[in-house]
Amino acid sequence: MTNSTATLMTFLVIGIALALPVGLSVALDNATRLSEGWQSPSQLSLFLRESVSAEEAEILAVELGQRDDVTSVDFVSSDEALAEFAALSGFADVLASLESNPLPDLLLLTPAAELSGAAISELRTELAARDEVAEAVLDMEWLQRLNSLMELSRRVVLAIGGMLVLGVVLILGNTIRLAIENRRDEIVIVKLVGGSNPFVRRPFLYTGLWYGCGGGLFAAVLVSLCLWFLQAPVSRLAYLYESEFVLQGLGVMGSLNLVIVGGLLGLAGAWLAVTRHLADIEPR
């Protein structure tokens, strides 16, 4: 295997090791950006009991709307809910054949913006205990679960990234160790003529920097290729949902940062290898 082939193989190994956590992080960033478009004020849906009349429901809406922890309350009658469901679902003929309206009256309550998640949960519990309310549903629970899942995923990515970064340092350290062994006789001669350890160490540090930067560049290219491969189907899916969402990649600065990080990892691996093995090579 020629030196150029070995160098390219080293670049590729380091690039794959760096591209995996970086690619997962970019995917999570895009998912986070997409979920931010779903962010809206938390809303409580209060489904009223059948025994509550429309007049009583409207009185309850006015009463709840006067609370300090409530921004607004909208009353949706069962007839309005059925008409809206028929229009959106396309089952108007089926719904028209029903003998009675199965939907209850509904109060849509928007909590005050300054309320925390715990306070909103307490508000839901309080309102669910009222005699007029059959069930209280917090519409943003699914988004809170999604955010928790994404936070867990981000920590998993960090853990995987940490292990792969350690692997990159070890790979580079082993590569530099082999380079030191291959040039053992040359190092001995340099030390015989008065060359110091820092003088001998310098070219190996440059080699580690070169490998790290090259691996970081390969990682940036791999991540960009993966995003390009996914761009078309993601765009089609966004179009079907009438969304303007577009995948975002590393960008110029992100790619440059990845090359810099790769270079720093290369220096770290080279420094560890040189510090460990160079001291063992001394003229006899």
ROKOL-334680 format. One record per residue: x, y, z of N, C-alpha, C, O, CB in turn. Coordinates in steps of 0.2 Angstrom, whole numbers, plus 2048, in hexadecimal, padded with zeros to 3 digits. Glycine has a CB too. Layout:
N
XYZXYZXYZXYZXYZ ...
This chain:
284
8047FA8008008008008048068008098078047FB800806 80380B7FB8078117FB8068168008008158048068147F4 80A81A80180981F8068038238057FF82580A80F824807 8018257FF7FB8297FD7F58257FF7F08288017FB82B7F6 7F581F7FD7EF81B7FF7EE81A8067E981A8087F08147FB 7F481980A7F38188117F081F8147EC81F8197FA816814 7F38248117F082B8147E982C8137E582E8177F4831811 7E782A80D7E082A80B7DB82680F7D68288117DE829804 7DE8208117DA81B8157DA81E81C7D481E81F7DE814815 7DF82181E7DF8248257DA82A8257D682B82A7E6827827 7DA82E8207D583481F7CE8318207CA8348237D6838819 7CD82B81C7C682981C7C48268227BE8278247C6823816 7C88228267C681F82C7C58258317C08248357CC81B82F 7C982A8317C88308367C18338347BD8358387CE834836 7C083482D7BA83882B7B483482D7AF83782F7BB838823 7B482E82C7AE82A82E7AC82A8357A782B8377AE82282C 7B282A8397B182A8417AE8318437AA8318477B8829844 7B083683F7AE83D8417A783E83E7A38428417B384283F 7A683C8387A083D83479983A83879483D8387A083A82D 79A83483B79483183E79183684478B83784379682B841 79583884979283C84E79084384B78B84684D79783D854 79484684779284C84478C84C84078785084079884F83F 78B84683C78584583877F84583C77A84783B78683F833 77F84184177A84084677884784977284884A77B83B84B 77D84B84B77C85184E77885684977485984B783854850 77A85684377785A83E77085883D76B85C83C77B859837 76F85183D76884F83C76385184275E85384176884783C 76685184876385384E76185B84E75C85D850766851855 76685E84B76586684B76086784675B86C84776C869848 75F86384075A86483B75386283F74E86683D75B860835 75385D84274D85B84674B86084B74586184B74E854849 74F86384E74E86885374B86E85074687185275486A857 74E87084A74C876846744875844740879843750877840 74386E84273C86D83F73786D84573286F84473C86683C 73986A84B73586A85073387185372E873856737866856 73887685273787D85473188085072E88585373D881853 73087E84A72A88084672487E84971E88184772B87E83F 72487984D71E87685071C87A85771787985A71E86F851 72187D85972088086071A88586071A88A85B727884862 71688586471088986570E88986C71088587070A887860 70A88E86E70888E875705888877701885874704894876 70788687D7038808806FC8818806FA88688270687E887 6F887C87F6F187D87F6EE8778836EF8718826EE87D878 6E98788876E587388A6DE8738876DB8778866E4876892 6DD86C8866D686B8836D28688896D386288B6D786687D 6CC86B88A6C88698906C286688D6BE86A88A6C686F895 6C186088D6BB85C88A6B685C8906B78598956BD855888 6B085F88E6AB8608936A685A8946A685688F6A7866892 6A385989969E85389A69885589669685A89569D8528A1 69584F89468E85089068985489468585789168C84988E 68985489B68485789F68585F89F6818628A16858548A6 68B86189D68C86889D68986B89668B86989169486A89D 68487089768187389268687888F68B87A89167B877894 68487B88968888088568888688968E88988968588187E 68388888C68388E89068888E89668C89289867C890893 68888889968C88789F69388789D6988898A068A8808A3 69588489769B88489469E88B8936A488C89469B87F88E 69A88F89069C89688E69D89A8956A289E89569789988A 69989889A69B89C8A16A18998A36A589D8A669589A8A6 6A38938A36A98908A56AF8938A16B48948A46A98888A4 6AE89489B6B38978976B589E8996BB8A08996B189788F 6B08A289B6B18A989D6B48A98A46B98AD8A56AA8AD89E 6B28A48A86B58A38AF6BD8A28AE6C18A58B26B189E8B3 6BE89D8AA6C589B8A96C98A08A66CF8A18A76C68948A5 6C68A48A16CA8A989E6CC8AF8A26D08B38A06C68AC898 6C98AF8A86CB8B58AD6D18B38B26D38B78B56C58B68B1 6D38AD8B16D98AB8B56DF8AE8B36E08AF8AD6D98A38B5 6E48AF8B86EA8B28B66EF8AE8B26F38B08AE6ED8B58BC 6EE8A78B36F28A28B06EF8A08A96F289B8A66F389C8B4 6EA8A38A76E78A18A06E78A789C6E58AD89E6E089E8A1 6E98A68956E98AC8916E38AC88D6E08B288C6EF8AB88B 6E08A788B6DA8A78876D68A08886D989B8896DB8A9880 6CF8A08876CB89A8876C689B8816C38A08806C889988E 6C689687D6C28968776BD8908786BF88A8796C5895870 6B68918776B188C8786B08898716AE88D86C6AB88F87B 6B08838706AF87F86A6A987A86B6AA87586F6B587B867 6A387C86969D87786A69E8718666A287086269787B868 69A86C86869B86586569986685E69B86285A696860869 69486A85C69286B85569786E85169886B84B68B86F855 69B8738546A08768506A687184F6A987084A6A387C854 6A786D8546AD8688546AB86384F6AF86084B6AE86585B 6A586084E6A385B8496A385E8426A585B83E69B85984B 6A18648416A186783B6A98688386AA86783369E86E83B 6AD86A83D6B486B83B6B786483A6BB8638356B886E841 6B585F83E6B885883C6B68558366B98528326B6853842 6AF8578346AD85482E6B08588286B18548236A585682D 6B285E8296B58628236BC85F8226BF85F81C6B5869824 6C085E8286C785C8276C88558266CD8538226CA85E82E 6C38508286C48498276C28468216C484181E6C184582D 6BD84A81E6BA8478176B48428186B283F8136BF844813 6B284181F6AD83C8206A78408226A383D8266AF838826 6A584581E69F84882069984481F69484582369E84F81B 69884081A69383C81969283781E68C835820693838812 69783482069782F82669583282C69083083069E82B827 69783882E69683C83468E83E83468B83E83969A842835 68C84082E68584282D68083D82F67A83E831684845826 68283682E67E83182F67D82F83767982B83868082B82B 68183283B68183084267B833845678839843687833845 67882F84A67283284D67383785266F83B85366F82C851 67983785567B83D85A68283F85968683B85667983A861 68384585B68A84785B68F84486168D84586668A84F85C 69484085F69883D86469D8418676A083F86C69B837861 69E8478646A384C8676A185086D69B85286C6A6850861 6A58518726A38558776A485D8766A885E8716A685387E 6A186187A6A386887A6AB86987C6AD86588069F86D87E 6AE86E87A6B586E87B6B787587D6B587A87A6B986C875 6BC8768826BF87D8846C687C8826CA8788846BD87E88B 6C888187E6CF88187C6D38878806D188D87F6D0882874 6D78858846DA88A8896E188A8886E58868886D8887891 6E38918876EA8928866ED89588D6EB89A88F6EB897881 6F28918906F58948966F989A8956FB89B88F6F988E89A 6FA89E89A6FF8A489A7068A189870889C8996FF8A78A1 7098A689470F8A48917158A389671A89F8947118AA88C 7148A789B71A8A68A07198A08A571E89E8A971A8AC8A5 71489C8A47148968A87198908A671A8908A070D8938A7 71C88D8AA7208888A971D8818A77168818A87258868AF 72087C8A571D8768A371A8738A97148708A97228718A0 71D8738AF71A8718B57148748B770F8718BA71F8718BB 71487B8B670E87F8B870887D8B470287D8B670F8868B8 70987C8AD70487A8A97018738AA6FB8728AA70787A8A1 70686F8AC7038688AE6FF8698B56FA8658B57098638B0 70186D8B96FD86E8BF6F68718BD6F186F8C07008738C4 6F68768B96F08798B66EB8748B36E58748B46F187E8B1 6EE86F8AF6EA86A8AC6E78658B16E18648B16EE8668A7 6EB8638B76E885F8BC6E38638C06DE85F8C16EE85D8C1 6E38698C16DE86D8C46D886D8C06D286C8C36E18748C6 6D886F8BA6D286F8B66CF8688B46C98688B46D48738AF 6D38638B46D085D8B36CC85A8B96C88568B86D68588B2 6CD85D8BF6CA85B8C56C385F8C56BF85D8CA6CE85D8CB 6C18638C16BB8678C16B58628BF6B685E8BB6BB86D8BD 6AF8638C26AA85F8C06A885F8B96A585A8B66A48608C5 6A98658B66A68668AF6AB8638AA6A98628A46A686D8AD 6B18618AC6B685F8A76B68578A76B78548AD6BD8628A8 6B58548A16B684D8A16BD84B8A06C08468A36B284A89B 6C184F89C6C884D89B6CC8548996C98588956C9848896 6D285489C6D685A89A6DD8578966E08538996D885E8A0 6DE85A8906E485788C6E885D88B6E68628886E1854886 6EF85C88C6F486188B6F68608846FA85A8836F9861890 6F586487F6F78638786FE8638777008608726F3868874 70286587B70986687A70D86087D71386087D70C86C87C 70A85B88070E85688371285287E717850880709851887 70F85187871384D87371985187171E84D87070F84C86D 71985787171F85B86F72485B87572A85B87471D86286E 72285B87B72685A88172A85488173085388272385B887 72684E87F72984887F72E84887973484587A72484287D 72C84B87373184B86E73884F87073D84C86E72E84F868 73785487373D85887574185487A74785487A73B85F879 73E85087F74284C88374584787F74B84588173D849888 74284487A74583E87674B84187275083E87274083B872 74A84787075084A86C75684C87175B84B86F74D851869 75484E87775A84F87C75D84987D76384987E757853882 75984387E75D83D87F76183B87976683887A757838881 75E83C87376283A86D76883E86D76E83C86B75E83B867 76884586F76E84986E77384687377984787276C850870 77184487977684287E77983B87B77F83A87C773840885 77583787877883187577D83287078282F86F77282C872 77B83786B78083A86678783C86978C83B86777D83F862 78684086F78C84287279083D87579683D87478A847878 78D83787879083287A79482E87579A82C87578C82D87E 79082D86F79382986979982E86779E82B86578E828864 79883486679D8398637A38398687A983986579A840863 7A283886E7A88388737AC8328727B28328727A683987A 7A982C8717AC8268707B08268697B68248697A8820870 7AD8298647B082985E7B682E85D7BB82C85A7AB82B858 7B58338617BB8388617C18358657C68358637B983E865 7BF83186A7C582D86D7C88288697CE8278687C282A874 7C38258647C682085F7CA82485A7D08218587C081D85C 7C982A8587CD82E8547D382F8567D982E8537C9834852 7D483185D7DA8338607DE82C8607E482D85F7D9835867 7DB8278627DF8208627E281E85B7E781C85B7DB81B865 7DD81F8567DF81D8507E582284D7EA81F84B7DA81E84B 7E582884F7EA82D84D7F182B8517F682B84E7E883484E 7F082A8577F582885B7F98228597FF8218597F3827863 7F581D8577F88168547FC81884E80181584C7F3811854 7F981C8497FC81E8438028218448078208417F782283F 80382684980982A84A80E82584D81482584C80783084F 80C82085181081B85481481784F81A81684F80C817859 81081584A81381184581881584181D81383F80D80E840 81681C84081B82083C82182184082682183D81782783B 82082184782682284B82B81C84A83181C84A825823852 82881684B82B81084A82F80F84383480D84382780A84B 82B81183E82E811837834815837839814832829812832 83481B83B83A82083A83F81F840842824842837827839 83F81A84384381984A84A81B84884D81E84C84281284C 84D81784385481984185582084085A82384285681483B 85182383C85282A83B85282E84185583384284C82D836 84D82D84684C83084C85383085085583485384682E850 85682A85085C82885486182D85186582F85585E821854 86282D84A86783184786783884986B83C84B867830840 86083B84985F84284A861843851864848853858843849 85F83F85686184085D86983F85E86C84386285E83B862 86C83B85A87483B85B87784185987C84385B876835856 87484585487784B85287585185687685785487684C84A 87185085B86F85585F86885785F86685C86287385B85E 86485485B85D85685A85985586185A84F86485A852855 85585A86385185986984B85686884985586285086086C 84785486D84185086D83C85586A83885386583F84E874 83B85B86B83786086883886086083386185C83786786B 83E86085E84086085783D85A85483B85A84E847861856 83E85485783C84E85483584D85483284A85083F848858 83285085982A84F85A826853855821851853828852861 82985985382685E84F82385B84881D85C84782A86384D 82685784482485483E81E84F83F81984F83B82985183A 81E84C84581984784681284B84880D84884781B84284C 81385084C80E85484E80A85784780485784780F85A852 80E85984280C85C83C80885683880385783581285E838 80B85083980884A8368018498397FC84883580C844836 80084983F7FA8488437F584E8417EF84C8407FB84884A 7F78548417F385983F7F18588377EB85A8367F786083F 7F58568337F385582C7EE84F82C7E98508287F9853828 7EF84A82F7EA84482F7E38478327DE84582F7EC83E833 7E384B8387DD84D83B7D98528367D38518357DF850841 7DD8568337D985B82F7D68588297D18598277DE86182C 7DA8538267D884F8207D284B8227CD84B81E7DD84B81D 7D28488287CC84482A7C684882B7C184682A7CE840830 7C784E82E7C285382F7BF8558297B98568287C4859833 7C38568237C085881D7BC85381A7B78548177C685A818 7BF84D81A7BB8478187B484681B7AF8458187BF840819 7B48478227AE8478267A984C8237A384B8237AF84882D 7AB8528227A78588207A485681979E8578177AB85E81F 7A88538147A685180E7A184B80F79C84B80B7AC84E80A 7A284681379D8418147978438167918418147A083B819 79784881B79084A81E78C84E81978684D81879284F824 79085281578D85680F78A85180A78485280879285A80C 78D84C80878B847804784843806780842802790842802 78484280D77E83F81077884380F77384180E78083C817 77A84A81177484F81177285080A76C850809776855814 7768508057748517FE77084B7FC76B84B7F877A8517FA 7728457FE76E83F7FC76783F7FF76283C7FC7728387FF 76684280576084280975B848807756848808761842810 75F84D80375B8538027558537FE7508558007608587FF 75584F7F975084E7F474A84B7F774484E7F775284A7EE 74A8457FB7448427FE74184780473B84780574683B801 74684A80774484E80D74085480A73B85680C749851811 74285780473E85C80173885A7FE73385E7FF74385F7FB 7378547FB7318527F972C8517FF7268527FE73284B7F5 72E84E80472A84D80A72885480D72285480F72E849810 72C85980D72A85F81072586280B72186680D731864810 72686180572186480071A8618017158658007238637F9 71A85A80271385780371085A80A70A85A80A714850804 71485C80E71185F81571186681470F86A81971585D81B 71286980E71187080D71687481271487981570A87380E 71C87181372187481772787781372887480E72486F81C 72A87C81673087F81273787C81573C87F814730886812 73687781973C87481D74187281874086F81373A86F821 74787481974D87281575386F81975487381E750878810 75686A81775B86781B76186C81B76386F81675E861819 76486D82176A87282277086E82476F869828769877827 77586F82077B86B82278086F82677E87382A77F86A81B 78786D82678C87082A78D87782878E87C82C79286C82A 78D87982278F87F81F79688081F79A87C82178C885824 79888681D7A088781C7A38878237A88848247A188E819 7A088B8287A388B82E7A38848327A88838357A0891833 79D88183179D87A8347A28758327A5872835796877834 7A387682B7A88718287AF87382A7B486F82C7A8872820 7B087A82B7B787C82D7B887A8347BE8788367B788482C 7B387B8387B487983F7B58718407B986F8447AD87B843 7B286D83B7B386683C7BB86583A7BE86083D7AF863837 7BD8688357C48678337C98698397CE86683A7C686C82D 7C786F83C7CB8718427CB86C8477D086B84A7C9878844 7C586A8497C586584E7C985E84C7CC85B8517BD86384F 7C885C8467CC8578447D48588457D78538477CB85583D 7D685E8437DD8608447DF85F84B7E485D84D7DE866841 7DB86284F7DC8628577DD85B8597E185985D7D786685B 7D88568577D884F8597DF84C8567E284885A7D284C856 7E184E8507E784B84D7ED84D8517F18498537E884E846 7ED8548537F38568587F385285E7F88508617F285D859 7ED8518617EC84E8687EF8478677F384486B7E584E86A 7ED8438627EF83C8617F683C8607FA8378627EB83985B 7F984085C80084085A80484286080983F862802845855 80284786480584986A80684386F80B84287280284F86E 80083F87080083A8758058348728098328767F9837875 80583386C80982E86981083086A81582B86C80782C862 81283686881983886881C83886F82183687081A83F864 81883B87381A83B87A81B83487D82083388181583F87F 81783087B81882987E81D82587B82182287F81182587D 81F82687582382187182A82587082F82186F82081F86B 82A82B86F83182E86D83682E87383C82D87182F83686C 83382E87983882D87F83C82787F84182688283582F885 83982187C83C81B87C84181A87684581587683681587B 84281F87284781E86D84D82386E84C82986E844820866 85282087185882487285E82086F85E81A86F85982487A 86382486D86982186A86D81D87086D81F87686E826868 87081786E87481387287B81487187F81187587280C871 
